[in-house]
Each structure stands twice: as C-alpha cells, then as structure tokens.
Amino acid sequence: MEFDVLVEIPKGERNKYEVDHESGRLRLDRTLFTSTQYPADYGYIEDTLGQDGDPLDALVILQQPTFPGCLIKCRAIGMFRMTDEAGGDDKVLCVPASDPRLAHLQDIGDVSDFDRLEIQHFFEVYKDLEPGKSVEGADWVDRAAAEAEIHASFDRFKTEGH
C-alpha cells in the first residue's frame, strides 16, 4: 500500500509547522516548549481523517531531512498509538516507497529497538512543559494495524470530509 505524505516538519526541527487547510499555506504553530527535536520528517497522510479529526499523522524515515511542503510517496512499516489531551493521536511510521536503502524496513520489528525508543521518548515528553497538553498511553503496532488505520482514515475522510 502506497500513499502520499505531506511533510510539515523536517527531522531535527523544534518549530512545529502546520498546514492551514483553508489557505493551503504553512503556518508556524509554535516552537516546542521542551528541548526536544523531531526524530524524523513529520507530516500527514493526504486525504485522511484520523481519530482526532485531523489528517492522520505520519513520520518518514529518510537518509536526509526534506523540507516543509515536500510530498513523499510512502509505505507504512508500523504505527505509534498514543493518546493526547484531545484523544487518539496515532503516528504512522513510514519509509519512502521507492528508496532501495530502506527496502529492508518492512514491518515495525525491522526498526531497531533504539530507533523505536528514540521516537517513543520524543512523543512521550515533547509536550511536557506546555500548559494543558499531555500524552498518555503509547505503544507500537505492526504494519497490518497501521494499514488498517490508514484505510479507516481514508474512509473517514470520504464520509466525514474535512
């Protein structure tokens, strides 16, 4: 299964950018309150609606960071299930579909324990200093569960729109 991910935040950034869906332009939402940086390129899967009412979030593992607004054809390898102050806020972990250097990453078990812990740690602490924000209950699920959520998010987008 392949899909488009629109990058909002490159790996290594502390600035949190979001697409303004009315204007189509990129807006600086905030600078992270903690000293953490995004561990991978971060954005969303186009034409989806996640459980939180926003497009389904995605992290893309790459050799080099891209830039805000970059569209990448991806495939899922797993998903980080988490809940924040607004409810379910899953993060699909992806790789570029056509990158032979990452072809060995087929499922979440192919990602090193350290890389998974680094991503998990980021999402568990990145909101710690922000008033009214929190992260609870987080764990990794496999590619099949990620693809099921992607399909459900495509269906939500079609029926509920955005």
CORPE-V384815 format. One record per run of one state. SS is the DSSP state (helix for helix, strand for strand, loop for the rest). FROM is the first residue (numbers start at 1). TO is the last residue. Records with the same first field share a line. If there is no record, write none. Layout:
SS = FROM-TO / FROM-TO
This chain:
loop = 1-2 / 10-14 / 20-25 / 32-40 / 46-56 / 62-70 / 85-86 / 89-90 / 97-99 / 103-107 / 111-112 / 126-134 / 142-142 / 161-162
strand = 3-9 / 15-19 / 26-31 / 41-45 / 57-61 / 71-84 / 87-88 / 91-96 / 135-141
helix = 100-102 / 108-110 / 113-125 / 143-160
